[in-house]
Amino acid sequence: MRVIETEEAARRLARAIASDLSLYNEEKIVEGLQNDSLFEILAEEIEEGRELFRSRVTHDLFGKNFYDRAIIDLLVRSKGHIKCKLW
């Protein structure tokens, strides 16, 4: 598989991985947000996604935090309707 070398493609990959995490872990996300433990509950899944992202992009692109931003956008910000301590 080819290594991704453009920011646009890296962003798309990061969002796709985060989207899959959101889709397959909805109950854990809700629980984590409500209990202020999201990153502890999903630590293994988030790290697995990070490693996948790291393996598919250049070192420079990995350092631009596209994956972390996608995690925040899709696992936290998109769940604004869930009652939690964050908001």
C-alpha positions as CSV (number, residue, x, y, z in Angstrom):
1,M,0.0,0.0,0.0
2,R,1.3,3.4,-0.9
3,V,2.2,6.0,1.7
4,I,0.0,9.1,1.7
5,E,2.0,12.2,0.9
6,T,-0.6,15.0,0.7
7,E,-2.4,16.8,3.6
8,E,-5.8,16.4,2.0
9,A,-5.4,12.7,1.7
10,A,-4.0,12.5,5.3
11,R,-7.0,14.4,6.6
12,R,-9.4,12.1,4.8
13,L,-7.8,9.0,6.2
14,A,-7.7,10.5,9.7
15,R,-11.4,11.3,9.5
16,A,-12.3,7.9,8.0
17,I,-10.5,6.1,10.9
18,A,-12.1,8.4,13.5
19,S,-15.5,7.9,11.8
20,D,-15.1,4.1,12.1
21,L,-14.3,4.5,15.8
22,S,-17.4,6.5,16.3
23,L,-19.6,4.1,14.3
24,Y,-18.4,1.0,16.1
25,N,-18.1,2.4,19.6
26,E,-21.1,4.6,20.1
27,E,-22.0,3.1,23.5
28,K,-18.5,3.5,24.8
29,I,-18.3,7.1,23.6
30,V,-21.6,8.0,25.3
31,E,-20.4,6.4,28.5
32,G,-17.0,8.0,28.3
33,L,-18.5,11.5,27.7
34,Q,-21.0,11.1,30.5
35,N,-18.4,9.9,33.0
36,D,-15.6,12.2,31.7
37,S,-13.5,9.1,30.9
38,L,-13.7,9.0,27.1
39,F,-10.0,8.7,26.4
40,E,-9.5,6.0,29.1
41,I,-12.4,3.9,27.8
42,L,-11.3,4.1,24.2
43,A,-7.6,4.2,24.8
44,E,-7.0,0.9,23.0
45,E,-9.2,1.7,20.0
46,I,-7.8,5.2,19.6
47,E,-4.2,3.9,19.8
48,E,-4.9,1.2,17.2
49,G,-6.3,3.9,14.9
50,R,-3.3,6.1,15.5
51,E,-0.9,3.2,14.5
52,L,-2.9,2.6,11.4
53,F,-2.7,6.3,10.5
54,R,1.0,6.4,11.3
55,S,1.6,3.4,9.0
56,R,-0.2,5.0,6.1
57,V,1.2,8.6,6.1
58,T,4.6,10.2,5.9
59,H,6.4,11.1,9.1
60,D,5.9,14.8,8.4
61,L,2.2,14.4,7.9
62,F,1.8,12.3,11.0
63,G,3.4,15.1,13.0
64,K,0.7,17.6,11.9
65,N,-1.9,16.0,14.3
66,F,-4.6,15.3,11.7
67,Y,-5.6,12.1,13.5
68,D,-5.9,13.8,16.9
69,R,-8.0,16.6,15.4
70,A,-10.3,14.1,13.7
71,I,-10.7,12.2,17.0
72,I,-11.8,15.5,18.7
73,D,-14.1,16.4,15.8
74,L,-15.8,13.1,15.4
75,L,-15.8,11.5,18.9
76,V,-16.2,14.6,21.0
77,R,-17.6,17.7,19.1
78,S,-20.1,15.7,17.1
79,K,-21.6,14.4,20.3
80,G,-22.6,17.8,21.6
81,H,-26.1,16.6,22.2
82,I,-25.0,14.2,24.9
83,K,-25.3,15.6,28.4
84,C,-21.8,15.7,30.0
85,K,-19.4,17.8,32.1
86,L,-17.7,19.2,29.1
87,W,-20.6,21.4,28.1
